[in-house]
Amino acid sequence: MKKASNIIIVIGVMALFFFALIFFAKNNQKNKEKKIIENSATTYATILYCGFKNDNGNFVSIEYFIDDKKYLNRTSAPSKQYQENEQIEIVYNKEAPEKFIAHFYNMKINDTIKVDSSEATITNIVATKSNTTSLIDYEYFIDNIKYTRTNEVLITDTINYSIGQKIVVSYNVNNPKSSIVVQ
């Protein structure tokens, strides 16, 4: 009986330690974001590569320029469908430009890329874990070829969309699977 209660105490202590660790990790992330936002500026970063790494999720490799200095970085992404030359808005710390927050809900295709528009149909809408954004899946046809894509939108903008709704997307003429929702 005493052995069982000792095991319960050890498990309880381990659980408390685990929850404390999660609390401090989340608090630390909020503090980092707060520091970026307090001394921030905004720019667009160009996606160089998008991939998937084990169970760590999707990521993109990006480049951006601040005062003519090139920064190369990586950040997690809500989907692995992003393409080269698409651009995401980033908010960076002016004193430490390598520290940034990526906003995938504010995207564009690089200005040097020829784009066209197409009608797409929304096939799914799913809220992300952050509860600040949603993922919108849509499909569209270019030259009778079906393309599917996922874009991120702010959760507050989700009320403007519904499954089956027709929307306009801009796509890269030379790479039609590269597209963004026109808002």
C-alpha positions in Angstrom: 0.0 0.0 0.0 2.8 2.4 0.9 4.6 1.6 -2.4 1.5 2.5 -4.4 1.1 5.8 -2.6 4.8 6.6 -3.3 4.3 5.9 -7.0 1.2 8.2 -7.0 3.2 11.0 -5.3 6.1 10.6 -7.9 3.6 10.7 -10.8 1.9 13.7 -9.3 5.2 15.6 -8.9 6.2 14.6 -12.5 2.8 15.9 -13.8 3.2 19.2 -11.9 6.7 19.6 -13.3 5.4 18.9 -16.8 2.6 21.4 -16.6 5.0 24.0 -15.1 7.4 23.5 -18.0 4.6 24.0 -20.6 3.4 27.1 -18.8 6.9 28.7 -18.8 7.5 27.7 -22.4 4.3 29.4 -23.5 5.0 32.5 -21.4 8.5 32.7 -22.8 7.1 32.6 -26.4 4.6 35.4 -25.5 7.4 37.5 -24.1 9.5 37.0 -27.3 6.6 38.0 -29.5 5.9 41.0 -27.3 9.5 42.2 -27.7 9.2 41.9 -31.5 6.0 43.8 -31.6 7.1 46.6 -29.3 9.9 47.6 -31.6 8.6 46.3 -34.9 8.6 47.0 -38.6 6.9 45.1 -41.4 8.2 43.7 -44.7 7.6 40.8 -47.0 9.9 37.7 -47.1 10.2 35.5 -50.2 9.7 31.8 -49.7 12.7 29.9 -51.1 11.6 26.4 -50.0 8.7 24.7 -48.3 9.0 21.3 -46.7 8.0 18.9 -44.0 10.3 17.7 -41.3 9.5 14.5 -39.4 6.8 15.2 -36.8 7.9 18.8 -36.4 5.5 19.9 -39.0 5.7 22.1 -42.1 8.3 24.8 -42.6 9.4 27.4 -45.1 12.9 28.8 -45.7 12.7 32.5 -46.4 14.8 35.4 -47.3 14.2 39.1 -46.7 16.2 42.3 -46.8 16.5 45.0 -44.1 18.6 48.0 -45.0 20.2 46.1 -47.9 21.2 43.3 -45.6 20.0 39.8 -46.6 18.5 37.6 -43.9 17.9 33.9 -44.4 15.7 32.1 -41.9 13.2 29.3 -41.4 9.7 29.3 -39.8 6.9 26.9 -39.2 4.1 27.0 -41.8 0.4 26.1 -41.6 0.7 24.0 -44.8 3.4 22.4 -47.0 1.8 23.7 -50.1 3.6 27.0 -50.3 5.8 27.7 -53.4 8.9 29.5 -54.3 8.5 33.2 -55.0 5.4 33.5 -52.8 5.8 36.1 -50.2 4.6 36.3 -46.6 4.3 39.3 -44.5 6.7 39.3 -41.5 6.9 41.6 -38.5 10.5 41.9 -37.3 12.3 43.5 -34.4 14.1 46.6 -35.8 16.9 46.1 -33.3 17.3 42.4 -34.1 15.9 41.8 -37.6 16.5 38.1 -37.4 13.7 37.9 -34.9 10.3 37.9 -36.6 6.7 36.8 -36.6 5.4 35.3 -39.9 1.9 36.2 -41.1 0.8 33.6 -43.7 -2.6 35.2 -43.8 -1.1 38.2 -45.6 0.6 36.8 -48.7 1.4 37.9 -52.2 3.2 36.5 -55.2 6.6 38.2 -55.9 6.1 41.3 -58.0 8.4 40.0 -60.7 6.2 37.0 -61.4 3.5 37.1 -64.1 0.1 36.3 -62.5 -3.4 35.8 -63.7 -6.8 35.3 -61.9 -9.1 32.3 -61.8 -12.3 31.3 -60.0 -11.9 28.7 -57.3 -14.3 26.7 -55.1 -13.8 26.4 -51.4 -13.7 22.8 -50.4 -12.9 23.0 -46.6 -12.4 25.4 -43.8 -10.5 24.4 -40.6 -9.5 26.5 -37.6 -5.8 26.3 -36.6 -4.5 25.4 -33.2 -3.8 29.1 -32.5 -7.5 30.0 -32.9 -6.4 33.2 -34.6 -6.4 31.8 -38.1 -8.2 29.3 -40.3 -7.0 27.2 -43.2 -9.1 27.4 -46.4 -8.8 24.6 -48.9 -9.9 25.4 -52.5 -9.7 24.0 -55.9 -9.4 25.6 -59.3 -8.8 24.7 -63.0 -6.1 26.1 -65.3 -6.1 24.7 -68.8 -8.4 21.9 -67.7 -5.9 20.8 -65.0 -7.3 20.7 -61.4 -5.2 22.4 -58.7 -5.9 22.3 -55.0 -4.4 24.7 -52.5 -4.6 25.7 -48.8 -4.3 29.3 -47.7 -4.4 30.8 -44.2 -6.9 33.6 -43.3 -7.6 35.4 -40.1 -10.3 33.7 -38.0 -12.3 37.0 -38.1 -12.3 36.8 -41.9 -13.6 33.2 -41.9 -17.2 34.5 -41.7 -16.7 35.8 -45.2 -16.2 32.2 -46.5 -18.2 29.1 -46.8 -17.7 25.6 -48.3 -18.8 25.6 -51.9 -18.4 29.3 -52.2 -16.7 30.7 -55.4 -13.7 32.9 -54.8 -11.1 34.6 -56.9 -7.4 33.5 -56.7 -4.3 34.9 -58.3 -1.9 32.3 -59.6 1.6 32.2 -61.1 1.2 31.8 -64.8 4.4 29.7 -65.0 3.6 27.6 -61.9 -0.2 27.4 -61.6 -0.1 25.5 -58.3 1.2 28.7 -56.7 -1.9 30.7 -55.9 -3.3 33.0 -53.2 -6.8 34.1 -52.3 -7.6 37.5 -53.5 -9.2 39.4 -50.6 
